[in-house]
């Protein structure tokens, strides 16, 4: 996929392109978007539960964000 196709897909999914994704080099953009899209999708573990796990991990690691 080209950078423009990936950015269009991100914009369609999220309603815009976050700065942290837009600022990634081409070599990392597709990889990071696939991980993010997987995280946002439902699988055997629903997206809600994935978000709760991520929140807990961020809290345990004392993430600033």
PDBQT receptor file of N, H, CA, C and O in Angstrom, charges set to zero:
ATOM      1  N   UNK A   1       0.827  -1.179   0.000  1.00  0.00    +0.000 N 
ATOM      2  CA  UNK A   1       0.000   0.000   0.000  1.00  0.00    +0.000 C 
ATOM      3  C   UNK A   1       0.874   1.247   0.000  1.00  0.00    +0.000 C 
ATOM      4  O   UNK A   1       1.957   1.263   0.585  1.00  0.00    +0.000 OA
ATOM      5  N   UNK A   2       0.396   2.269  -0.653  1.00  0.00    +0.000 N 
ATOM      6  H   UNK A   2      -0.483   2.255  -1.128  1.00  0.00    +0.000 HD
ATOM      7  CA  UNK A   2       1.130   3.524  -0.644  1.00  0.00    +0.000 C 
ATOM      8  C   UNK A   2       0.806   4.308   0.619  1.00  0.00    +0.000 C 
ATOM      9  O   UNK A   2      -0.175   4.021   1.305  1.00  0.00    +0.000 OA
ATOM     10  N   UNK A   3       1.621   5.283   0.914  1.00  0.00    +0.000 N 
ATOM     11  H   UNK A   3       2.418   5.517   0.356  1.00  0.00    +0.000 HD
ATOM     12  CA  UNK A   3       1.405   6.120   2.099  1.00  0.00    +0.000 C 
ATOM     13  C   UNK A   3       0.030   6.789   2.045  1.00  0.00    +0.000 C 
ATOM     14  O   UNK A   3      -0.671   6.856   3.055  1.00  0.00    +0.000 OA
ATOM     15  N   UNK A   4      -0.348   7.278   0.879  1.00  0.00    +0.000 N 
ATOM     16  H   UNK A   4       0.221   7.224   0.059  1.00  0.00    +0.000 HD
ATOM     17  CA  UNK A   4      -1.638   7.964   0.741  1.00  0.00    +0.000 C 
ATOM     18  C   UNK A   4      -2.809   7.013   0.989  1.00  0.00    +0.000 C 
ATOM     19  O   UNK A   4      -3.805   7.407   1.596  1.00  0.00    +0.000 OA
ATOM     20  N   UNK A   5      -2.702   5.774   0.528  1.00  0.00    +0.000 N 
ATOM     21  H   UNK A   5      -1.894   5.453   0.035  1.00  0.00    +0.000 HD
ATOM     22  CA  UNK A   5      -3.756   4.787   0.770  1.00  0.00    +0.000 C 
ATOM     23  C   UNK A   5      -3.890   4.472   2.262  1.00  0.00    +0.000 C 
ATOM     24  O   UNK A   5      -4.997   4.344   2.786  1.00  0.00    +0.000 OA
ATOM     25  N   UNK A   6      -2.759   4.353   2.925  1.00  0.00    +0.000 N 
ATOM     26  H   UNK A   6      -1.860   4.458   2.499  1.00  0.00    +0.000 HD
ATOM     27  CA  UNK A   6      -2.770   4.068   4.359  1.00  0.00    +0.000 C 
ATOM     28  C   UNK A   6      -3.364   5.242   5.120  1.00  0.00    +0.000 C 
ATOM     29  O   UNK A   6      -4.193   5.048   6.008  1.00  0.00    +0.000 OA
ATOM     30  N   UNK A   7      -2.947   6.462   4.781  1.00  0.00    +0.000 N 
ATOM     31  H   UNK A   7      -2.274   6.620   4.059  1.00  0.00    +0.000 HD
ATOM     32  CA  UNK A   7      -3.479   7.648   5.461  1.00  0.00    +0.000 C 
ATOM     33  C   UNK A   7      -4.981   7.793   5.215  1.00  0.00    +0.000 C 
ATOM     34  O   UNK A   7      -5.714   8.214   6.110  1.00  0.00    +0.000 OA
ATOM     35  N   UNK A   8      -5.449   7.448   4.011  1.00  0.00    +0.000 N 
ATOM     36  H   UNK A   8      -4.854   7.106   3.283  1.00  0.00    +0.000 HD
ATOM     37  CA  UNK A   8      -6.884   7.504   3.720  1.00  0.00    +0.000 C 
ATOM     38  C   UNK A   8      -7.634   6.483   4.569  1.00  0.00    +0.000 C 
ATOM     39  O   UNK A   8      -8.717   6.775   5.077  1.00  0.00    +0.000 OA
ATOM     40  N   UNK A   9      -7.072   5.302   4.723  1.00  0.00    +0.000 N 
ATOM     41  H   UNK A   9      -6.192   5.065   4.310  1.00  0.00    +0.000 HD
ATOM     42  CA  UNK A   9      -7.691   4.265   5.542  1.00  0.00    +0.000 C 
ATOM     43  C   UNK A   9      -7.735   4.688   7.015  1.00  0.00    +0.000 C 
ATOM     44  O   UNK A   9      -8.731   4.460   7.700  1.00  0.00    +0.000 OA
ATOM     45  N   UNK A  10      -6.668   5.296   7.488  1.00  0.00    +0.000 N 
ATOM     46  H   UNK A  10      -5.858   5.482   6.931  1.00  0.00    +0.000 HD
ATOM     47  CA  UNK A  10      -6.629   5.790   8.863  1.00  0.00    +0.000 C 
ATOM     48  C   UNK A  10      -7.694   6.863   9.061  1.00  0.00    +0.000 C 
ATOM     49  O   UNK A  10      -8.436   6.843  10.044  1.00  0.00    +0.000 OA
ATOM     50  N   UNK A  11      -7.760   7.787   8.130  1.00  0.00    +0.000 N 
ATOM     51  H   UNK A  11      -7.158   7.804   7.332  1.00  0.00    +0.000 HD
ATOM     52  CA  UNK A  11      -8.734   8.869   8.222  1.00  0.00    +0.000 C 
ATOM     53  C   UNK A  11     -10.166   8.348   8.197  1.00  0.00    +0.000 C 
ATOM     54  O   UNK A  11     -11.028   8.850   8.918  1.00  0.00    +0.000 OA
ATOM     55  N   UNK A  12     -10.412   7.353   7.377  1.00  0.00    +0.000 N 
ATOM     56  H   UNK A  12      -9.712   6.944   6.792  1.00  0.00    +0.000 HD
ATOM     57  CA  UNK A  12     -11.754   6.767   7.297  1.00  0.00    +0.000 C 
ATOM     58  C   UNK A  12     -12.116   6.071   8.616  1.00  0.00    +0.000 C 
ATOM     59  O   UNK A  12     -13.258   6.148   9.069  1.00  0.00    +0.000 OA
ATOM     60  N   UNK A  13     -11.155   5.405   9.218  1.00  0.00    +0.000 N 
ATOM     61  H   UNK A  13     -10.227   5.342   8.851  1.00  0.00    +0.000 HD
ATOM     62  CA  UNK A  13     -11.408   4.658  10.445  1.00  0.00    +0.000 C 
ATOM     63  C   UNK A  13     -11.516   5.566  11.666  1.00  0.00    +0.000 C 
ATOM     64  O   UNK A  13     -12.413   5.398  12.493  1.00  0.00    +0.000 OA
ATOM     65  N   UNK A  14     -10.602   6.528  11.776  1.00  0.00    +0.000 N 
ATOM     66  H   UNK A  14      -9.874   6.664  11.104  1.00  0.00    +0.000 HD
ATOM     67  CA  UNK A  14     -10.520   7.350  12.977  1.00  0.00    +0.000 C 
ATOM     68  C   UNK A  14     -11.140   8.732  12.829  1.00  0.00    +0.000 C 
ATOM     69  O   UNK A  14     -11.291   9.454  13.815  1.00  0.00    +0.000 OA
ATOM     70  N   UNK A  15     -11.501   9.106  11.596  1.00  0.00    +0.000 N 
ATOM     71  H   UNK A  15     -11.378   8.520  10.795  1.00  0.00    +0.000 HD
ATOM     72  CA  UNK A  15     -12.058  10.434  11.372  1.00  0.00    +0.000 C 
ATOM     73  C   UNK A  15     -10.991  11.500  11.188  1.00  0.00    +0.000 C 
ATOM     74  O   UNK A  15     -11.306  12.687  11.103  1.00  0.00    +0.000 OA
ATOM     75  N   UNK A  16      -9.763  11.095  11.128  1.00  0.00    +0.000 N 
ATOM     76  H   UNK A  16      -9.507  10.131  11.198  1.00  0.00    +0.000 HD
ATOM     77  CA  UNK A  16      -8.619  11.992  10.951  1.00  0.00    +0.000 C 
ATOM     78  C   UNK A  16      -7.350  11.191  11.150  1.00  0.00    +0.000 C 
ATOM     79  O   UNK A  16      -7.395  10.024  11.537  1.00  0.00    +0.000 OA
ATOM     80  N   UNK A  17      -6.219  11.821  10.885  1.00  0.00    +0.000 N 
ATOM     81  H   UNK A  17      -6.183  12.770  10.571  1.00  0.00    +0.000 HD
ATOM     82  CA  UNK A  17      -4.938  11.130  11.047  1.00  0.00    +0.000 C 
ATOM     83  C   UNK A  17      -4.212  11.734  12.243  1.00  0.00    +0.000 C 
ATOM     84  O   UNK A  17      -3.827  12.903  12.202  1.00  0.00    +0.000 OA
ATOM     85  N   UNK A  18      -4.018  10.957  13.311  1.00  0.00    +0.000 N 
ATOM     86  H   UNK A  18      -4.331  10.008  13.344  1.00  0.00    +0.000 HD
ATOM     87  CA  UNK A  18      -3.285  11.481  14.471  1.00  0.00    +0.000 C 
ATOM     88  C   UNK A  18      -1.851  11.853  14.085  1.00  0.00    +0.000 C 
ATOM     89  O   UNK A  18      -1.243  11.224  13.219  1.00  0.00    +0.000 OA
ATOM     90  N   UNK A  19      -1.336  12.870  14.737  1.00  0.00    +0.000 N 
ATOM     91  H   UNK A  19      -1.830  13.381  15.440  1.00  0.00    +0.000 HD
ATOM     92  CA  UNK A  19       0.010  13.349  14.431  1.00  0.00    +0.000 C 
ATOM     93  C   UNK A  19       1.085  12.299  14.599  1.00  0.00    +0.000 C 
ATOM     94  O   UNK A  19       2.061  12.274  13.849  1.00  0.00    +0.000 OA
ATOM     95  N   UNK A  20       0.906  11.420  15.595  1.00  0.00    +0.000 N 
ATOM     96  H   UNK A  20       0.113  11.440  16.204  1.00  0.00    +0.000 HD
ATOM     97  CA  UNK A  20       1.946  10.405  15.815  1.00  0.00    +0.000 C 
ATOM     98  C   UNK A  20       2.012   9.408  14.670  1.00  0.00    +0.000 C 
ATOM     99  O   UNK A  20       3.081   8.865  14.392  1.00  0.00    +0.000 OA
ATOM    100  N   UNK A  21       0.892   9.155  13.997  1.00  0.00    +0.000 N 
ATOM    101  H   UNK A  21       0.024   9.597  14.223  1.00  0.00    +0.000 HD
ATOM    102  CA  UNK A  21       0.925   8.274  12.828  1.00  0.00    +0.000 C 
ATOM    103  C   UNK A  21       1.402   9.016  11.591  1.00  0.00    +0.000 C 
ATOM    104  O   UNK A  21       2.160   8.471  10.789  1.00  0.00    +0.000 OA
ATOM    105  N   UNK A  22       0.962  10.252  11.438  1.00  0.00    +0.000 N 
ATOM    106  H   UNK A  22       0.347  10.695  12.090  1.00  0.00    +0.000 HD
ATOM    107  CA  UNK A  22       1.337  11.047  10.268  1.00  0.00    +0.000 C 
ATOM    108  C   UNK A  22       2.834  11.324  10.242  1.00  0.00    +0.000 C 
ATOM    109  O   UNK A  22       3.424  11.462   9.170  1.00  0.00    +0.000 OA
ATOM    110  N   UNK A  23       3.443  11.406  11.408  1.00  0.00    +0.000 N 
ATOM    111  H   UNK A  23       2.964  11.293  12.279  1.00  0.00    +0.000 HD
ATOM    112  CA  UNK A  23       4.862  11.714  11.494  1.00  0.00    +0.000 C 
ATOM    113  C   UNK A  23       5.786  10.521  11.312  1.00  0.00    +0.000 C 
ATOM    114  O   UNK A  23       7.004  10.688  11.255  1.00  0.00    +0.000 OA
ATOM    115  N   UNK A  24       5.228   9.323  11.219  1.00  0.00    +0.000 N 
ATOM    116  H   UNK A  24       4.239   9.187  11.265  1.00  0.00    +0.000 HD
ATOM    117  CA  UNK A  24       6.071   8.129  11.063  1.00  0.00    +0.000 C 
ATOM    118  C   UNK A  24       6.666   8.052   9.659  1.00  0.00    +0.000 C 
ATOM    119  O   UNK A  24       6.027   8.468   8.692  1.00  0.00    +0.000 OA
ATOM    120  N   UNK A  25       7.872   7.527   9.542  1.00  0.00    +0.000 N 
ATOM    121  H   UNK A  25       8.391   7.189  10.327  1.00  0.00    +0.000 HD
ATOM    122  CA  UNK A  25       8.432   7.308   8.210  1.00  0.00    +0.000 C 
ATOM    123  C   UNK A  25       7.657   6.201   7.486  1.00  0.00    +0.000 C 
ATOM    124  O   UNK A  25       7.020   5.359   8.118  1.00  0.00    +0.000 OA
ATOM    125  N   UNK A  26       7.720   6.217   6.174  1.00  0.00    +0.000 N 
ATOM    126  H   UNK A  26       8.237   6.902   5.660  1.00  0.00    +0.000 HD
ATOM    127  CA  UNK A  26       6.988   5.248   5.359  1.00  0.00    +0.000 C 
ATOM    128  C   UNK A  26       7.262   3.809   5.776  1.00  0.00    +0.000 C 
ATOM    129  O   UNK A  26       6.362   2.970   5.753  1.00  0.00    +0.000 OA
ATOM    130  N   UNK A  27       8.505   3.524   6.155  1.00  0.00    +0.000 N 
ATOM    131  H   UNK A  27       9.237   4.206   6.174  1.00  0.00    +0.000 HD
ATOM    132  CA  UNK A  27       8.875   2.153   6.516  1.00  0.00    +0.000 C 
ATOM    133  C   UNK A  27       8.147   1.663   7.758  1.00  0.00    +0.000 C 
ATOM    134  O   UNK A  27       8.007   0.453   7.940  1.00  0.00    +0.000 OA
ATOM    135  N   UNK A  28       7.679   2.559   8.618  1.00  0.00    +0.000 N 
ATOM    136  H   UNK A  28       7.793   3.542   8.470  1.00  0.00    +0.000 HD
ATOM    137  CA  UNK A  28       7.010   2.170   9.856  1.00  0.00    +0.000 C 
ATOM    138  C   UNK A  28       5.502   2.388   9.842  1.00  0.00    +0.000 C 
ATOM    139  O   UNK A  28       4.778   1.785  10.634  1.00  0.00    +0.000 OA
ATOM    140  N   UNK A  29       5.031   3.247   8.948  1.00  0.00    +0.000 N 
ATOM    141  H   UNK A  29       5.619   3.737   8.305  1.00  0.00    +0.000 HD
ATOM    142  CA  UNK A  29       3.625   3.626   8.954  1.00  0.00    +0.000 C 
ATOM    143  C   UNK A  29       2.693   2.431   8.758  1.00  0.00    +0.000 C 
ATOM    144  O   UNK A  29       1.751   2.247   9.529  1.00  0.00    +0.000 OA
ATOM    145  N   UNK A  30       2.948   1.626   7.737  1.00  0.00    +0.000 N 
ATOM    146  H   UNK A  30       3.713   1.776   7.111  1.00  0.00    +0.000 HD
ATOM    147  CA  UNK A  30       2.055   0.494   7.464  1.00  0.00    +0.000 C 
ATOM    148  C   UNK A  30       2.061  -0.496   8.621  1.00  0.00    +0.000 C 
ATOM    149  O   UNK A  30       1.008  -1.004   9.006  1.00  0.00    +0.000 OA
ATOM    150  N   UNK A  31       3.215  -0.771   9.167  1.00  0.00    +0.000 N 
ATOM    151  H   UNK A  31       4.071  -0.359   8.854  1.00  0.00    +0.000 HD
ATOM    152  CA  UNK A  31       3.319  -1.708  10.292  1.00  0.00    +0.000 C 
ATOM    153  C   UNK A  31       2.530  -1.205  11.500  1.00  0.00    +0.000 C 
ATOM    154  O   UNK A  31       1.747  -1.952  12.086  1.00  0.00    +0.000 OA
ATOM    155  N   UNK A  32       2.735   0.050  11.868  1.00  0.00    +0.000 N 
ATOM    156  H   UNK A  32       3.371   0.656  11.391  1.00  0.00    +0.000 HD
ATOM    157  CA  UNK A  32       2.041   0.603  13.030  1.00  0.00    +0.000 C 
ATOM    158  C   UNK A  32       0.534   0.677  12.803  1.00  0.00    +0.000 C 
ATOM    159  O   UNK A  32      -0.248   0.447  13.726  1.00  0.00    +0.000 OA
ATOM    160  N   UNK A  33       0.128   0.998  11.579  1.00  0.00    +0.000 N 
ATOM    161  H   UNK A  33       0.763   1.185  10.829  1.00  0.00    +0.000 HD
ATOM    162  CA  UNK A  33      -1.303   1.063  11.313  1.00  0.00    +0.000 C 
ATOM    163  C   UNK A  33      -1.937  -0.319  11.405  1.00  0.00    +0.000 C 
ATOM    164  O   UNK A  33      -3.045  -0.447  11.927  1.00  0.00    +0.000 OA
ATOM    165  N   UNK A  34      -1.267  -1.356  10.913  1.00  0.00    +0.000 N 
ATOM    166  H   UNK A  34      -0.367  -1.253  10.489  1.00  0.00    +0.000 HD
ATOM    167  CA  UNK A  34      -1.819  -2.715  11.024  1.00  0.00    +0.000 C 
ATOM    168  C   UNK A  34      -1.991  -3.117  12.484  1.00  0.00    +0.000 C 
ATOM    169  O   UNK A  34      -2.995  -3.731  12.847  1.00  0.00    +0.000 OA
ATOM    170  N   UNK A  35      -1.022  -2.775  13.316  1.00  0.00    +0.000 N 
ATOM    171  H   UNK A  35      -0.207  -2.276  13.021  1.00  0.00    +0.000 HD
ATOM    172  CA  UNK A  35      -1.138  -3.080  14.748  1.00  0.00    +0.000 C 
ATOM    173  C   UNK A  35      -2.294  -2.299  15.371  1.00  0.00    +0.000 C 
ATOM    174  O   UNK A  35      -3.078  -2.854  16.141  1.00  0.00    +0.000 OA
ATOM    175  N   UNK A  36      -2.398  -1.032  15.044  1.00  0.00    +0.000 N 
ATOM    176  H   UNK A  36      -1.761  -0.581  14.419  1.00  0.00    +0.000 HD
ATOM    177  CA  UNK A  36      -3.464  -0.196  15.600  1.00  0.00    +0.000 C 
ATOM    178  C   UNK A  36      -4.825  -0.665  15.118  1.00  0.00    +0.000 C 
ATOM    179  O   UNK A  36      -5.771  -0.728  15.903  1.00  0.00    +0.000 OA
ATOM    180  N   UNK A  37      -4.936  -0.998  13.831  1.00  0.00    +0.000 N 
ATOM    181  H   UNK A  37      -4.167  -0.947  13.194  1.00  0.00    +0.000 HD
ATOM    182  CA  UNK A  37      -6.212  -1.470  13.284  1.00  0.00    +0.000 C 
ATOM    183  C   UNK A  37      -6.617  -2.788  13.945  1.00  0.00    +0.000 C 
ATOM    184  O   UNK A  37      -7.797  -3.006  14.222  1.00  0.00    +0.000 OA
ATOM    185  N   UNK A  38      -5.648  -3.662  14.197  1.00  0.00    +0.000 N 
ATOM    186  H   UNK A  38      -4.690  -3.484  13.972  1.00  0.00    +0.000 HD
ATOM    187  CA  UNK A  38      -5.960  -4.919  14.888  1.00  0.00    +0.000 C 
ATOM    188  C   UNK A  38      -6.463  -4.627  16.295  1.00  0.00    +0.000 C 
ATOM    189  O   UNK A  38      -7.437  -5.223  16.755  1.00  0.00    +0.000 OA
ATOM    190  N   UNK A  39      -5.792  -3.708  16.967  1.00  0.00    +0.000 N 
ATOM    191  H   UNK A  39      -5.001  -3.223  16.593  1.00  0.00    +0.000 HD
ATOM    192  CA  UNK A  39      -6.180  -3.362  18.329  1.00  0.00    +0.000 C 
ATOM    193  C   UNK A  39      -7.606  -2.821  18.387  1.00  0.00    +0.000 C 
ATOM    194  O   UNK A  39      -8.342  -3.098  19.335  1.00  0.00    +0.000 OA
ATOM    195  N   UNK A  40      -7.989  -2.055  17.378  1.00  0.00    +0.000 N 
ATOM    196  H   UNK A  40      -7.391  -1.831  16.609  1.00  0.00    +0.000 HD
ATOM    197  CA  UNK A  40      -9.319  -1.448  17.349  1.00  0.00    +0.000 C 
ATOM    198  C   UNK A  40     -10.411  -2.406  16.888  1.00  0.00    +0.000 C 
ATOM    199  O   UNK A  40     -11.596  -2.124  17.063  1.00  0.00    +0.000 OA
ATOM    200  N   UNK A  41     -10.026  -3.524  16.305  1.00  0.00    +0.000 N 
ATOM    201  H   UNK A  41      -9.063  -3.753  16.162  1.00  0.00    +0.000 HD
ATOM    202  CA  UNK A  41     -11.016  -4.459  15.769  1.00  0.00    +0.000 C 
ATOM    203  C   UNK A  41     -11.405  -5.506  16.819  1.00  0.00    +0.000 C 
ATOM    204  O   UNK A  41     -10.690  -5.734  17.795  1.00  0.00    +0.000 OA
ATOM    205  N   UNK A  42     -12.550  -6.127  16.585  1.00  0.00    +0.000 N 
ATOM    206  H   UNK A  42     -13.131  -5.941  15.792  1.00  0.00    +0.000 HD
ATOM    207  CA  UNK A  42     -12.968  -7.230  17.436  1.00  0.00    +0.000 C 
ATOM    208  C   UNK A  42     -12.359  -8.527  16.916  1.00  0.00    +0.000 C 
ATOM    209  O   UNK A  42     -12.311  -8.753  15.707  1.00  0.00    +0.000 OA
ATOM    210  N   UNK A  43     -11.906  -9.353  17.802  1.00  0.00    +0.000 N 
ATOM    211  H   UNK A  43     -11.945  -9.169  18.785  1.00  0.00    +0.000 HD
ATOM    212  CA  UNK A  43     -11.412 -10.685  17.480  1.00  0.00    +0.000 C 
ATOM    213  C   UNK A  43     -11.959 -11.583  18.585  1.00  0.00    +0.000 C 
ATOM    214  O   UNK A  43     -13.047 -11.320  19.098  1.00  0.00    +0.000 OA
ATOM    215  N   UNK A  44     -11.244 -12.621  18.960  1.00  0.00    +0.000 N 
ATOM    216  H   UNK A  44     -10.361 -12.835  18.543  1.00  0.00    +0.000 HD
ATOM    217  CA  UNK A  44     -11.710 -13.433  20.083  1.00  0.00    +0.000 C 
ATOM    218  C   UNK A  44     -11.797 -12.582  21.343  1.00  0.00    +0.000 C 
ATOM    219  O   UNK A  44     -12.615 -12.843  22.226  1.00  0.00    +0.000 OA
ATOM    220  N   UNK A  45     -10.955 -11.574  21.418  1.00  0.00    +0.000 N 
ATOM    221  H   UNK A  45     -10.290 -11.362  20.702  1.00  0.00    +0.000 HD
ATOM    222  CA  UNK A  45     -10.990 -10.626  22.520  1.00  0.00    +0.000 C 
ATOM    223  C   UNK A  45     -11.569  -9.324  21.960  1.00  0.00    +0.000 C 
ATOM    224  O   UNK A  45     -10.956  -8.715  21.083  1.00  0.00    +0.000 OA
ATOM    225  N   UNK A  46     -12.724  -8.889  22.442  1.00  0.00    +0.000 N 
ATOM    226  H   UNK A  46     -13.222  -9.384  23.154  1.00  0.00    +0.000 HD
ATOM    227  CA  UNK A  46     -13.353  -7.678  21.903  1.00  0.00    +0.000 C 
ATOM    228  C   UNK A  46     -12.468  -6.437  22.085  1.00  0.00    +0.000 C 
ATOM    229  O   UNK A  46     -11.625  -6.389  22.981  1.00  0.00    +0.000 OA
ATOM    230  N   UNK A  47     -12.673  -5.447  21.231  1.00  0.00    +0.000 N 
ATOM    231  H   UNK A  47     -13.358  -5.486  20.503  1.00  0.00    +0.000 HD
ATOM    232  CA  UNK A  47     -11.892  -4.212  21.277  1.00  0.00    +0.000 C 
ATOM    233  C   UNK A  47     -11.986  -3.555  22.652  1.00  0.00    +0.000 C 
ATOM    234  O   UNK A  47     -11.008  -2.986  23.139  1.00  0.00    +0.000 OA
ATOM    235  N   UNK A  48     -13.147  -3.630  23.271  1.00  0.00    +0.000 N 
ATOM    236  H   UNK A  48     -13.942  -4.092  22.876  1.00  0.00    +0.000 HD
ATOM    237  CA  UNK A  48     -13.325  -3.040  24.605  1.00  0.00    +0.000 C 
ATOM    238  C   UNK A  48     -12.370  -3.670  25.611  1.00  0.00    +0.000 C 
ATOM    239  O   UNK A  48     -11.747  -2.964  26.404  1.00  0.00    +0.000 OA
ATOM    240  N   UNK A  49     -12.252  -4.989  25.582  1.00  0.00    +0.000 N 
ATOM    241  H   UNK A  49     -12.757  -5.563  24.937  1.00  0.00    +0.000 HD
ATOM    242  CA  UNK A  49     -11.367  -5.676  26.521  1.00  0.00    +0.000 C 
ATOM    243  C   UNK A  49      -9.902  -5.374  26.223  1.00  0.00    +0.000 C 
ATOM    244  O   UNK A  49      -9.094  -5.238  27.142  1.00  0.00    +0.000 OA
ATOM    245  N   UNK A  50      -9.558  -5.270  24.937  1.00  0.00    +0.000 N 
ATOM    246  H   UNK A  50     -10.215  -5.380  24.190  1.00  0.00    +0.000 HD
ATOM    247  CA  UNK A  50      -8.188  -4.905  24.572  1.00  0.00    +0.000 C 
ATOM    248  C   UNK A  50      -7.852  -3.524  25.107  1.00  0.00    +0.000 C 
ATOM    249  O   UNK A  50      -6.747  -3.292  25.598  1.00  0.00    +0.000 OA
ATOM    250  N   UNK A  51      -8.816  -2.598  25.010  1.00  0.00    +0.000 N 
ATOM    251  H   UNK A  51      -9.714  -2.787  24.611  1.00  0.00    +0.000 HD
ATOM    252  CA  UNK A  51      -8.596  -1.242  25.512  1.00  0.00    +0.000 C 
ATOM    253  C   UNK A  51      -8.402  -1.252  27.025  1.00  0.00    +0.000 C 
ATOM    254  O   UNK A  51      -7.561  -0.515  27.541  1.00  0.00    +0.000 OA
ATOM    255  N   UNK A  52      -9.159  -2.068  27.738  1.00  0.00    +0.000 N 
ATOM    256  H   UNK A  52      -9.842  -2.667  27.319  1.00  0.00    +0.000 HD
ATOM    257  CA  UNK A  52      -9.004  -2.157  29.190  1.00  0.00    +0.000 C 
ATOM    258  C   UNK A  52      -7.646  -2.731  29.578  1.00  0.00    +0.000 C 
ATOM    259  O   UNK A  52      -7.028  -2.274  30.540  1.00  0.00    +0.000 OA
ATOM    260  N   UNK A  53      -7.185  -3.722  28.839  1.00  0.00    +0.000 N 
ATOM    261  H   UNK A  53      -7.686  -4.093  28.058  1.00  0.00    +0.000 HD
ATOM    262  CA  UNK A  53      -5.860  -4.285  29.106  1.00  0.00    +0.000 C 
ATOM    263  C   UNK A  53      -4.789  -3.226  28.853  1.00  0.00    +0.000 C 
ATOM    264  O   UNK A  53      -3.861  -3.075  29.648  1.00  0.00    +0.000 OA
ATOM    265  N   UNK A  54      -4.920  -2.493  27.742  1.00  0.00    +0.000 N 
ATOM    266  H   UNK A  54      -5.674  -2.616  27.096  1.00  0.00    +0.000 HD
ATOM    267  CA  UNK A  54      -3.944  -1.444  27.430  1.00  0.00    +0.000 C 
ATOM    268  C   UNK A  54      -3.948  -0.358  28.500  1.00  0.00    +0.000 C 
ATOM    269  O   UNK A  54      -2.892   0.141  28.890  1.00  0.00    +0.000 OA
ATOM    270  N   UNK A  55      -5.139   0.006  28.972  1.00  0.00    +0.000 N 
ATOM    271  H   UNK A  55      -5.997  -0.399  28.655  1.00  0.00    +0.000 HD
ATOM    272  CA  UNK A  55      -5.245   1.015  30.024  1.00  0.00    +0.000 C 
ATOM    273  C   UNK A  55      -4.558   0.534  31.302  1.00  0.00    +0.000 C 
ATOM    274  O   UNK A  55      -3.829   1.286  31.949  1.00  0.00    +0.000 OA
ATOM    275  N   UNK A  56      -4.800  -0.710  31.650  1.00  0.00    +0.000 N 
ATOM    276  H   UNK A  56      -5.392  -1.321  31.125  1.00  0.00    +0.000 HD
ATOM    277  CA  UNK A  56      -4.164  -1.271  32.839  1.00  0.00    +0.000 C 
ATOM    278  C   UNK A  56      -2.654  -1.338  32.711  1.00  0.00    +0.000 C 
ATOM    279  O   UNK A  56      -1.936  -1.047  33.668  1.00  0.00    +0.000 OA
ATOM    280  N   UNK A  57      -2.170  -1.716  31.545  1.00  0.00    +0.000 N 
ATOM    281  H   UNK A  57      -2.753  -1.953  30.768  1.00  0.00    +0.000 HD
ATOM    282  CA  UNK A  57      -0.724  -1.786  31.324  1.00  0.00    +0.000 C 
ATOM    283  C   UNK A  57      -0.107  -0.395  31.381  1.00  0.00    +0.000 C 
ATOM    284  O   UNK A  57       0.981  -0.219  31.929  1.00  0.00    +0.000 OA
ATOM    285  N   UNK A  58      -0.798   0.598  30.816  1.00  0.00    +0.000 N 
ATOM    286  H   UNK A  58      -1.682   0.455  30.370  1.00  0.00    +0.000 HD
ATOM    287  CA  UNK A  58      -0.286   1.967  30.850  1.00  0.00    +0.000 C 
ATOM    288  C   UNK A  58      -0.251   2.484  32.285  1.00  0.00    +0.000 C 
ATOM    289  O   UNK A  58       0.693   3.167  32.682  1.00  0.00    +0.000 OA
ATOM    290  N   UNK A  59      -1.279   2.156  33.057  1.00  0.00    +0.000 N 
ATOM    291  H   UNK A  59      -2.046   1.601  32.734  1.00  0.00    +0.000 HD
ATOM    292  CA  UNK A  59      -1.310   2.594  34.457  1.00  0.00    +0.000 C 
ATOM    293  C   UNK A  59      -0.204   1.920  35.267  1.00  0.00    +0.000 C 
ATOM    294  O   UNK A  59       0.446   2.560  36.093  1.00  0.00    +0.000 OA
ATOM    295  N   UNK A  60       0.001   0.639  35.026  1.00  0.00    +0.000 N 
ATOM    296  H   UNK A  60      -0.528   0.120  34.354  1.00  0.00    +0.000 HD
ATOM    297  CA  UNK A  60       1.035  -0.102  35.751  1.00  0.00    +0.000 C 
ATOM    298  C   UNK A  60       2.422   0.410  35.412  1.00  0.00    +0.000 C 
ATOM    299  O   UNK A  60       3.322   0.409  36.252  1.00  0.00    +0.000 OA
ATOM    300  N   UNK A  61       2.584   0.848  34.165  1.00  0.00    +0.000 N 
ATOM    301  H   UNK A  61       1.853   0.849  33.483  1.00  0.00    +0.000 HD
ATOM    302  CA  UNK A  61       3.891   1.377  33.734  1.00  0.00    +0.000 C 
ATOM    303  C   UNK A  61       4.050   2.862  33.975  1.00  0.00    +0.000 C 
ATOM    304  O   UNK A  61       5.057   3.455  33.588  1.00  0.00    +0.000 OA
ATOM    305  N   UNK A  62       3.060   3.468  34.614  1.00  0.00    +0.000 N 
ATOM    306  H   UNK A  62       2.242   2.986  34.929  1.00  0.00    +0.000 HD
ATOM    307  CA  UNK A  62       3.051   4.897  34.917  1.00  0.00    +0.000 C 
ATOM    308  C   UNK A  62       3.248   5.745  33.658  1.00  0.00    +0.000 C 
ATOM    309  O   UNK A  62       4.038   6.689  33.644  1.00  0.00    +0.000 OA
ATOM    310  N   UNK A  63       2.515   5.387  32.607  1.00  0.00    +0.000 N 
ATOM    311  H   UNK A  63       1.873   4.620  32.618  1.00  0.00    +0.000 HD
ATOM    312  CA  UNK A  63       2.554   6.119  31.343  1.00  0.00    +0.000 C 
ATOM    313  C   UNK A  63       2.006   7.532  31.545  1.00  0.00    +0.000 C 
ATOM    314  O   UNK A  63       0.984   7.699  32.211  1.00  0.00    +0.000 OA
ATOM    315  N   UNK A  64       2.653   8.540  30.991  1.00  0.00    +0.000 N 
ATOM    316  H   UNK A  64       3.483   8.404  30.450  1.00  0.00    +0.000 HD
ATOM    317  CA  UNK A  64       2.216   9.919  31.132  1.00  0.00    +0.000 C 
ATOM    318  C   UNK A  64       0.913  10.192  30.397  1.00  0.00    +0.000 C 
ATOM    319  O   UNK A  64       0.193  11.129  30.743  1.00  0.00    +0.000 OA
ATOM    320  N   UNK A  65       0.606   9.402  29.404  1.00  0.00    +0.000 N 
ATOM    321  H   UNK A  65       1.190   8.641  29.123  1.00  0.00    +0.000 HD
ATOM    322  CA  UNK A  65      -0.550   9.666  28.560  1.00  0.00    +0.000 C 
ATOM    323  C   UNK A  65      -1.736   8.870  29.019  1.00  0.00    +0.000 C 
ATOM    324  O   UNK A  65      -2.809   8.963  28.424  1.00  0.00    +0.000 OA
TER     325      UNK A  65
